[in-house]
Structures are given as structure tokens and as C-alpha cells.
Amino acid sequence: MAFLKHIWNRWQNLLHDEKLKHKIYVIIFESDTPMGKLFDVALIGFIVLSILVVVAESIKSWDAVIGPYLRVSEYVFTFFFTLEYVLRLYCSPKPRKYAFSFFGIVDLLATLPLYIGWLFGTARYLLVIRTFRLIRVFRIFKLFNYLNEGNFLLRSLVFSSRKIIVFFLFVLILVTSIGTLMYMIEGQRSGTSFNNIPNSIYWAIVTMTTVGYGDITPETPLGRFLSAIVMLLGYTIIAVPTGIVSASMIQEHRRRVALKCPHCGKDGHEDEAAYCKYCGGKLVN
């Protein structure tokens, strides 16, 4: 009993050891220290290798030769990513915020497939488990943590997400209206592919996105005129999301420039950065 109590006390001390949490936080979340850089390099290496393992597993002819080695590698990768996820939760000042963030969810997805296989090991669930194992490809998104430009683009997309959603709804209404109009024009002909509104909407989407498969084409003069209008309209619509994201990227760049180090005067720091990545001085957010 005394031994269990001793273990419990050690566990509680470990959970509330703020000094240890800070050391782990600097290694995992900061990249300005030698240990932090080493951790980042190791993590990137594990991510790339784990993705290569997923690709190799999809090649059936390789399974007889290197299949066992790939499965052992998956155990190693899962253990590493699980440990990383637990440590991030442990040292994060706001564990819940991290757990429900984009990268927190990606980190969790990177560990799930193997455990799903353990929990649902019944043969009839094997096919479903195989599909879950494809979740490992999501590990590639963890690379955005270490690509400043990728992180910059991601923040710009998040910042402009509401505008993009409104634009998407507008395009959805537009293709529905155009598809219905084309059905009214072409749908009365015998043997036409525009024999229902869903097919006509499909044609409108393919035409407006300038893909142009050609599997459904109008034959009446009025239908071809409308098709030409939709194709020209598609070129103008495609440019709109680019403008929205570009404007957001400009605003994000200006915000980053505004966050300057009070010691060396350099800018370009991340929102969560506590120390300057150039001189190591403490930032004032």
C-alpha cells in the first residue's frame, strides 16, 4: 500500500512539475534551441518515413518481401507519434485548445490507426480497419508546423474562410440556376443528356470550372449560346478565390511585420512565438 501511495505521489509531482513542463515545451514548441532543432529534424524524418511506409504498403507485390519490416516500422512510428502527442498535451499551457486545434487533431489522427486495429481485431472488421489505416497519410500535414510559408498560407486560408464559404454558396446557387435553365432549354428534346436537373447541374459545374469533359453537350443554338456564356463566366469566377486569399495573405504579412523583436528589431515571428528566432530575446506580444 505504501508503495502504491509512493507511486501516486510521484505521479502527481510529475503532472505538476512546471519546470519540467517548461523544458519540454521549449524542446517541442520552440525551434531556436539546439534540442528544439534536433527534435524538429527527427520529427520531420519520422513523418516522411511513415508516409513512405504507407506508400510502400499499397504496393501488393512488396508485401511478401518487406511486409513484416513495414509492420514493425509502423509500431515504431505509432509509439513515437503517441509519445509526441502526449508530451504536447502535457507541456501545453492550454491542453484543450491544442487538442481541438487543427494540428492537435492531425497529431491524434496520426496515432489512431494501429489502436483501431487492436480494438476491432475481428476478421469481419478487417476491411474497415484497412481504410482507417489510410489516416496515416494525414501525418503529412504535420509538416506545416515546420514550413513557415505553409503555415503562413494556412493562416491566410483560415482568415479568409468565411469569404470563401460565401463565395462557394454563391457559385452553388449559380450552377443550380444555370443547370435548371439549361434543362428548360435542352430537356424537351428526345434522347438528350439533359434529361433531368441533376445532369444539367453536373454539366454546369464541369463547364464553369473549365474542365469540359464533353460527355454532355448542348445541341440547340440557344443552349450553345448559354454554354459559351457559362464558359466565359467560369474564367472570371476562378479568379475570385485567388483575390480573396491574396488579400488575406497581404494582411497576414503586415501583421507579422508589426510583431518586431524589441532587442534586435527583426520581424516575421509566429503568433505563438515567445522568443525571437534570430537573437533568442523574449518577445512582447
LOSEDO-932492 format. One line per 5 residues: number of its first residue (from 1); for each residue x, y, z of C-alpha. Coordinates in nm, 2 decimals, always signed. Layout:
BEGIN
NUM	X:Y:Z; ...
END
This chain:
BEGIN
1	+0.00:+0.00:+0.00; +0.28:+0.24:+0.09; +0.45:+0.15:-0.25; +0.13:+0.25:-0.44; +0.10:+0.57:-0.24
6	+0.46:+0.65:-0.32; +0.39:+0.59:-0.69; +0.08:+0.81:-0.68; +0.27:+1.09:-0.51; +0.55:+1.07:-0.77
11	+0.29:+1.08:-1.05; +0.12:+1.39:-0.90; +0.45:+1.56:-0.87; +0.53:+1.48:-1.23; +0.20:+1.62:-1.35
16	+0.25:+1.95:-1.17; +0.62:+1.99:-1.23; +0.62:+2.33:-1.41; +0.99:+2.33:-1.45; +0.98:+2.00:-1.64
21	+0.69:+2.12:-1.85; +0.88:+2.43:-1.95; +1.18:+2.23:-2.06; +0.97:+2.00:-2.27; +0.77:+2.30:-2.41
26	+1.09:+2.47:-2.52; +1.21:+2.15:-2.70; +0.88:+2.06:-2.87; +0.72:+2.40:-2.95; +1.03:+2.62:-2.99
31	+1.29:+2.57:-3.26; +1.56:+2.82:-3.15; +1.75:+2.58:-2.92; +1.98:+2.30:-3.03; +1.75:+2.04:-2.87
36	+1.45:+2.20:-3.03; +1.61:+2.19:-3.38; +1.71:+1.83:-3.32; +1.36:+1.74:-3.22; +1.21:+1.91:-3.53
41	+1.46:+1.74:-3.76; +1.38:+1.40:-3.60; +1.00:+1.46:-3.62; +1.02:+1.56:-3.99; +1.23:+1.25:-4.06
46	+0.97:+1.03:-3.89; +0.68:+1.19:-4.07; +0.85:+1.14:-4.42; +0.95:+0.78:-4.34; +0.60:+0.70:-4.21
51	+0.44:+0.83:-4.53; +0.69:+0.63:-4.74; +0.58:+0.32:-4.54; +0.22:+0.39:-4.62; +0.31:+0.42:-4.99
56	+0.51:+0.10:-4.98; +0.23:-0.09:-4.81; +0.00:-0.01:-5.10; +0.23:-0.20:-5.34; +0.10:-0.56:-5.31
61	+0.40:-0.72:-5.47; +0.63:-0.59:-5.20; +0.43:-0.73:-4.91; +0.59:-1.08:-4.92; +0.94:-0.93:-4.92
66	+0.93:-0.64:-4.68; +0.58:-0.66:-4.53; +0.70:-0.77:-4.18; +0.95:-0.49:-4.17; +0.69:-0.23:-4.27
71	+0.46:-0.35:-3.99; +0.74:-0.33:-3.73; +0.82:+0.02:-3.86; +0.45:+0.11:-3.81; +0.48:+0.01:-3.45
76	+0.78:+0.23:-3.40; +0.62:+0.53:-3.57; +0.30:+0.49:-3.38; +0.49:+0.48:-3.05; +0.69:+0.79:-3.14
81	+0.38:+0.99:-3.25; +0.18:+0.88:-2.95; +0.46:+0.99:-2.72; +0.49:+1.32:-2.90; +0.11:+1.38:-2.88
86	+0.11:+1.30:-2.50; +0.41:+1.53:-2.44; +0.24:+1.81:-2.63; -0.07:+1.78:-2.42; +0.14:+1.76:-2.10
91	+0.35:+2.07:-2.16; +0.10:+2.28:-2.34; -0.03:+2.58:-2.14; -0.38:+2.52:-2.28; -0.41:+2.14:-2.35
96	-0.77:+2.16:-2.45; -0.70:+2.44:-2.70; -0.42:+2.23:-2.85; -0.63:+1.91:-2.86; -0.91:+2.07:-3.06
101	-0.68:+2.27:-3.29; -0.61:+2.17:-3.65; -0.26:+2.04:-3.57; -0.38:+1.87:-3.25; -0.64:+1.68:-3.44
106	-0.38:+1.58:-3.71; -0.14:+1.47:-3.44; -0.42:+1.25:-3.29; -0.51:+1.10:-3.63; -0.15:+1.01:-3.68
111	-0.17:+0.77:-3.38; -0.52:+0.62:-3.42; -0.50:+0.35:-3.70; -0.29:+0.10:-3.51; -0.50:+0.13:-3.19
116	-0.82:+0.09:-3.40; -0.68:-0.23:-3.53; -0.62:-0.35:-3.17; -0.97:-0.26:-3.05; -1.15:-0.40:-3.35
121	-0.94:-0.71:-3.43; -1.24:-0.92:-3.55; -1.19:-1.05:-3.90; -1.51:-0.90:-4.04; -1.39:-0.56:-3.94
126	-1.06:-0.61:-4.12; -1.16:-0.42:-4.44; -1.28:-0.12:-4.24; -0.96:-0.11:-4.04; -0.76:-0.10:-4.36
131	-0.94:+0.21:-4.46; -0.88:+0.36:-4.12; -0.51:+0.29:-4.17; -0.51:+0.54:-4.46; -0.55:+0.81:-4.19
136	-0.17:+0.79:-4.15; -0.14:+0.99:-4.47; -0.26:+1.29:-4.26; +0.08:+1.29:-4.10; +0.20:+1.49:-4.40
141	+0.00:+1.79:-4.26; +0.23:+1.79:-3.95; +0.50:+1.92:-4.18; +0.32:+2.25:-4.19; +0.44:+2.31:-3.84
146	+0.79:+2.34:-3.98; +0.72:+2.52:-4.30; +0.68:+2.89:-4.23; +0.53:+2.96:-4.58; +0.29:+2.67:-4.55
151	+0.18:+2.79:-4.20; +0.15:+3.14:-4.35; -0.07:+3.02:-4.63; -0.28:+2.81:-4.38; -0.34:+3.11:-4.16
156	-0.44:+3.32:-4.47; -0.69:+3.05:-4.57; -0.84:+3.04:-4.22; -0.86:+3.41:-4.21; -1.05:+3.42:-4.54
161	-1.26:+3.11:-4.48; -1.59:+3.30:-4.43; -1.55:+3.49:-4.75; -1.46:+3.17:-4.94; -1.77:+2.99:-4.79
166	-1.99:+3.28:-4.90; -1.84:+3.27:-5.25; -1.88:+2.89:-5.26; -2.25:+2.92:-5.17; -2.29:+3.19:-5.45
171	-2.13:+2.95:-5.70; -2.35:+2.67:-5.59; -2.66:+2.88:-5.64; -2.53:+2.99:-5.97; -2.47:+2.64:-6.11
176	-2.80:+2.53:-5.98; -2.98:+2.81:-6.16; -2.78:+2.77:-6.48; -2.84:+2.39:-6.48; -3.21:+2.44:-6.43
181	-3.21:+2.69:-6.72; -3.03:+2.45:-6.95; -3.27:+2.18:-6.86; -3.56:+2.41:-6.96; -3.38:+2.47:-7.30
186	-3.25:+2.13:-7.38; -3.46:+1.89:-7.17; -3.75:+1.88:-7.41; -3.55:+1.71:-7.69; -3.57:+1.34:-7.73
191	-3.25:+1.15:-7.65; -3.09:+1.44:-7.48; -2.84:+1.40:-7.19; -3.01:+1.70:-7.02; -3.30:+1.47:-6.92
196	-3.30:+1.58:-6.56; -3.19:+1.88:-6.35; -2.90:+1.69:-6.17; -2.74:+1.60:-6.50; -2.78:+1.96:-6.61
201	-2.62:+2.09:-6.28; -2.33:+1.85:-6.34; -2.29:+2.00:-6.69; -2.29:+2.35:-6.54; -2.02:+2.26:-6.28
206	-1.80:+2.09:-6.54; -1.84:+2.38:-6.78; -1.80:+2.66:-6.53; -1.48:+2.51:-6.39; -1.34:+2.49:-6.75
211	-1.29:+2.11:-6.72; -1.51:+2.04:-7.02; -1.53:+1.66:-7.03; -1.76:+1.68:-7.34; -1.98:+1.39:-7.22
216	-2.28:+1.62:-7.21; -2.31:+1.90:-7.47; -2.60:+2.12:-7.58; -2.72:+2.09:-7.94; -2.97:+2.38:-7.98
221	-2.84:+2.73:-8.08; -2.98:+2.88:-7.75; -2.82:+2.60:-7.55; -2.48:+2.66:-7.71; -2.51:+3.03:-7.65
226	-2.57:+2.97:-7.29; -2.28:+2.73:-7.28; -2.05:+2.99:-7.42; -2.17:+3.24:-7.16; -2.10:+2.99:-6.88
231	-1.75:+2.91:-7.01; -1.66:+3.28:-7.02; -1.82:+3.33:-6.68; -1.60:+3.04:-6.54; -1.28:+3.23:-6.62
236	-1.39:+3.53:-6.42; -1.52:+3.33:-6.12; -1.20:+3.12:-6.09; -1.00:+3.44:-6.02; -1.22:+3.55:-5.72
241	-1.09:+3.30:-5.46; -0.73:+3.39:-5.56; -0.80:+3.75:-5.49; -0.96:+3.67:-5.15; -0.67:+3.46:-5.04
246	-0.41:+3.71:-5.18; -0.57:+4.00:-4.98; -0.57:+3.78:-4.66; -0.20:+3.70:-4.72; -0.11:+4.06:-4.75
251	-0.29:+4.14:-4.42; -0.12:+3.84:-4.25; +0.22:+3.96:-4.38; +0.15:+4.31:-4.24; +0.05:+4.17:-3.91
256	+0.37:+3.96:-3.89; +0.59:+4.26:-3.98; +0.42:+4.45:-3.69; +0.54:+4.19:-3.44; +0.90:+4.30:-3.41
261	+1.16:+4.19:-3.16; +1.24:+4.47:-2.91; +1.60:+4.35:-2.89; +1.72:+4.31:-3.25; +1.43:+4.47:-3.43
266	+1.36:+4.18:-3.67; +1.01:+4.07:-3.76; +0.84:+3.77:-3.92; +0.76:+3.58:-3.59; +0.47:+3.34:-3.54
271	+0.17:+3.42:-3.32; +0.26:+3.17:-3.06; +0.63:+3.26:-3.05; +0.76:+3.36:-2.71; +1.12:+3.42:-2.81
276	+1.29:+3.58:-3.11; +1.40:+3.32:-3.36; +1.70:+3.54:-3.45; +1.85:+3.66:-3.12; +1.66:+3.45:-2.87
281	+1.52:+3.75:-2.68; +1.18:+3.75:-2.52; +0.90:+3.89:-2.74; +0.64:+4.13:-2.62; +0.30:+4.02:-2.76
END
